[in-house]
């Protein structure tokens, strides 16, 4: 998790003190969502595609804030996303997959598998957008602060 610290001039500090906690938390949330939307969009581009369900499900969510901090998550609620990201069976990135082939019953009868190779999309999306997220978040916060009198 990253933490941002803003050190400003006296005018900025005075402006922040005039703002209510509700206004601050709303601004932080809005700025963070603006930044993390870059990661969500990049993850959608990088996600494996068959039906489009996974890509449609990637979003910015779990946004929470106080007057001094905000947090949000970029992800998906699709159950199979973690298997695509980390792989399964002998291909599992973390090494916690099955070590031997196994049989399962699919739509076309019984099949043998050793697992699936990872096709990461979330981690590469974060790696590709990390600096842009920080810049966009700060720019959004700066733009919102300009509107406060």
C-alpha positions as CSV (number, residue, x, y, z in Angstrom):
1,X,0.0,0.0,0.0
2,X,1.3,3.4,-0.9
3,X,1.0,6.5,1.3
4,X,1.1,10.1,0.1
5,X,2.3,13.0,2.2
6,X,1.7,16.5,1.1
7,X,3.8,19.2,2.6
8,X,2.6,22.7,1.7
9,X,2.9,26.4,2.3
10,X,1.0,28.3,5.0
11,X,-1.7,29.2,2.6
12,X,-2.4,25.6,1.7
13,X,-2.4,24.6,5.4
14,X,-4.9,27.4,6.2
15,X,-7.1,26.4,3.3
16,X,-7.1,22.8,4.5
17,X,-8.1,23.9,8.0
18,X,-11.1,25.8,6.6
19,X,-12.4,22.8,4.9
20,X,-14.8,20.4,6.7
21,X,-13.9,16.8,7.3
22,X,-16.7,15.8,4.9
23,X,-15.4,17.9,2.1
24,X,-11.9,16.6,2.6
25,X,-12.9,12.9,2.6
26,X,-15.0,13.4,-0.5
27,X,-12.1,15.1,-2.3
28,X,-9.7,12.4,-1.3
29,X,-12.1,9.7,-2.5
30,X,-12.7,11.4,-5.8
31,X,-9.0,12.0,-6.4
32,X,-8.1,8.4,-5.6
33,X,-10.8,6.9,-7.8
34,X,-9.6,9.2,-10.7
35,X,-6.1,7.8,-10.3
36,X,-7.1,4.1,-9.9
37,X,-9.4,4.2,-12.9
38,X,-6.2,4.2,-14.9
39,X,-5.2,0.9,-13.4
40,X,-8.7,-0.6,-13.9
41,X,-8.8,0.4,-17.5
42,X,-5.3,-1.0,-18.1
43,X,-6.3,-4.3,-16.4
44,X,-9.3,-4.5,-18.6
45,X,-7.1,-4.2,-21.7
46,X,-4.6,-6.8,-20.4
47,X,-7.3,-9.3,-19.1
48,X,-7.7,-12.6,-21.1
49,X,-10.8,-12.3,-23.2
50,X,-13.3,-15.0,-24.2
51,X,-16.7,-13.8,-23.3
52,X,-15.9,-10.3,-21.9
53,X,-17.3,-11.1,-18.4
54,X,-13.9,-10.7,-16.7
55,X,-13.1,-7.4,-18.4
56,X,-16.6,-6.0,-17.6
57,X,-16.2,-6.9,-13.9
58,X,-12.9,-5.1,-13.3
59,X,-13.7,-1.9,-11.3
60,X,-12.6,0.5,-8.6
61,X,-14.4,-0.2,-5.4
62,X,-14.3,-0.5,-1.6
63,X,-13.7,3.3,-1.4
64,X,-13.4,4.5,2.2
65,X,-12.0,7.7,3.6
66,X,-11.5,9.9,6.6
67,X,-10.5,13.6,6.6
68,X,-6.8,12.6,6.4
69,X,-6.7,9.4,4.3
70,X,-8.5,7.4,1.6
71,X,-8.3,3.8,0.4
72,X,-9.8,2.0,-2.5
73,X,-9.3,-1.4,-4.3
74,X,-9.1,-2.2,-8.0
75,X,-10.3,-5.7,-8.8
76,X,-13.0,-8.1,-9.8
77,X,-15.5,-10.4,-8.2
78,X,-15.2,-13.0,-10.9
79,X,-14.3,-16.3,-9.2
80,X,-11.9,-17.6,-11.9
81,X,-9.9,-14.3,-12.0
82,X,-7.4,-15.6,-9.4
83,X,-6.8,-18.8,-11.4
84,X,-6.0,-16.7,-14.5
85,X,-3.8,-14.3,-12.6
86,X,-1.8,-17.0,-10.6
87,X,-2.2,-20.2,-12.6
88,X,-3.3,-23.6,-11.2
89,X,-1.8,-27.1,-10.8
90,X,1.9,-27.5,-11.6
91,X,1.9,-24.0,-13.1
92,X,0.7,-22.2,-10.0
93,X,3.0,-19.1,-9.4
94,X,3.0,-19.6,-5.6
95,X,3.8,-23.3,-5.8
96,X,0.6,-24.2,-4.0
97,X,-1.1,-26.0,-6.9
98,X,-1.5,-29.7,-7.3
99,X,1.7,-31.5,-8.1
100,X,0.2,-34.3,-10.3
101,X,-2.3,-34.3,-13.2
102,X,-6.0,-34.8,-12.2
103,X,-9.2,-35.7,-13.9
104,X,-12.4,-33.7,-14.0
105,X,-15.8,-33.9,-15.7
106,X,-16.4,-31.0,-18.1
107,X,-19.0,-30.2,-20.7
108,X,-17.5,-32.7,-23.1
109,X,-17.0,-35.6,-20.7
110,X,-14.0,-36.5,-18.5
111,X,-10.7,-34.7,-19.1
112,X,-7.2,-34.8,-17.7
113,X,-5.3,-31.6,-16.8
114,X,-2.1,-30.5,-15.2
115,X,-3.5,-27.0,-14.6
116,X,-3.4,-23.7,-16.4
117,X,-0.5,-21.4,-17.0
118,X,-0.8,-18.0,-15.3
119,X,-2.0,-15.1,-17.5
120,X,-1.5,-12.1,-15.2
121,X,-3.4,-8.9,-15.9
122,X,-3.8,-7.1,-12.5
123,X,-0.2,-7.0,-11.4
124,X,1.1,-5.9,-14.8
125,X,-1.6,-3.2,-14.9
126,X,-0.5,-1.8,-11.6
127,X,3.1,-2.0,-12.6
128,X,2.4,-0.1,-15.8
129,X,0.2,2.6,-14.2
130,X,1.7,3.1,-10.7
131,X,3.4,6.5,-11.5
132,X,0.5,7.7,-13.6
133,X,-1.9,6.9,-10.7
134,X,0.1,9.0,-8.3
135,X,0.3,11.9,-10.8
136,X,-3.4,11.7,-11.7
137,X,-4.5,11.5,-8.0
138,X,-2.4,14.5,-7.1
139,X,-3.6,16.5,-10.1
140,X,-7.2,15.7,-9.3
141,X,-6.7,16.7,-5.7
142,X,-5.0,19.9,-6.8
143,X,-7.8,20.8,-9.2
144,X,-10.4,20.3,-6.4
145,X,-8.4,22.4,-3.9
146,X,-8.4,25.3,-6.5
147,X,-12.2,25.4,-6.3
148,X,-12.1,25.9,-2.5
149,X,-12.2,29.6,-1.3
